[in-house]
């Protein structure tokens, strides 16, 4: 099972890499995650109102499900949908970076 999850994560990361946002957009996305997501998930992403967004908390979760949460939100919770300001490839990039260990800026 671990090998399957690792393979799926690697496959996801490779497909996300093929459609990476520009370097300028990546900087904007890093700021968005650190500031906007950090307001609930903690400025260091270690958790707060929202759950931690650290690699050890995300690695066992399907990347496509995490992307769906980013884009669609979680009804009935404070996790809002970000699809109005994020493209799918941007959400994929964010998740791939969170799984690796999110950049500081």
N, C-alpha and C positions, 0 to 999 in steps of 0.2 A: 504494500500500500504506500509506504514512504517513497519507494522508487517511482511509482506512478505519479504521486503528488509532485515530486521533484521534477519529473519529466514534463508534467503539465506546466509547472511554474517556469521552467526553462523555455519551453515552447512559447509560452505567453510572453516572456521577456524578449525573446528573439523577434516575435511578430511585432511587439510594441516598438522595438528598436528600429524596425524597418519603416515605421511611420512616426518617428520622433518629431516632436515640435521643434521649431527653430531654437537656436541658442537663446535668443532674446525672449522668446515665449517661455522657455524653460525657466529663465530667471524670474519671470512673472509668476509662473506656477509655483516655484519654490516660495516666493513671498506670500502667495495666496495660501498655501498650505501652512506655512509658519504663522501667519497672522490670523487668517480667517478660520481655518480648521483648528489652529492652536488655541483659539478662544474657548473651544469646548474640549478639545482633546489634550490640552495642556501645551504651553509654549515649547516644551521640549518633547512633545508628543507622547509623554509617559502616562497620559490619562488625566481626567478631570471629570467634568460632566459626561463627556464621551469616553469611550474605551481607549486604551493605549493604541498607538499606531506604530509600534516598534516591530522590527523584523520578527522577533521571537513570538509576537502576538498574532502575526499575520501569515507566517509561512505555511501553516497547515490549513489555511482557508483557500478555496478556489479563487484564483485571480479574477475570473469573469464575474463571480458573485460580488467581489469587492468593487469592481468597476460599476456594476449595476447599482450598488448602494450609493456610490459617489454620484452617479447620474440621476438616480430615481429617488434617493433619500430612503428613509424608513418611516412610513406612516405611523402616526401615534407616538413618535419620539421627536426629540429636538433635531434629529438628523434630517436636514432639508435637502432637496434635490438641487444639484448644481448643473443640470443639463442646459439651463438657459445661458450659462457663461462658459461651459466647457464642451469641447468636442470629445467624441469617444476616444480618439487616439490620445488626447491630453489626459483623460481619466486613466487610460491604460498606462501612460508614462508615469503618472503620479503613483499608481499602485506598484508598478515595477520598481520605482525608486524607493517607496516605503518598504518593500520586501527586502531590498538590498541594504537599506540604511539611508534615510533621507538626507540630502545635502543641507548644509547650514545656510548657504546663500551665495 
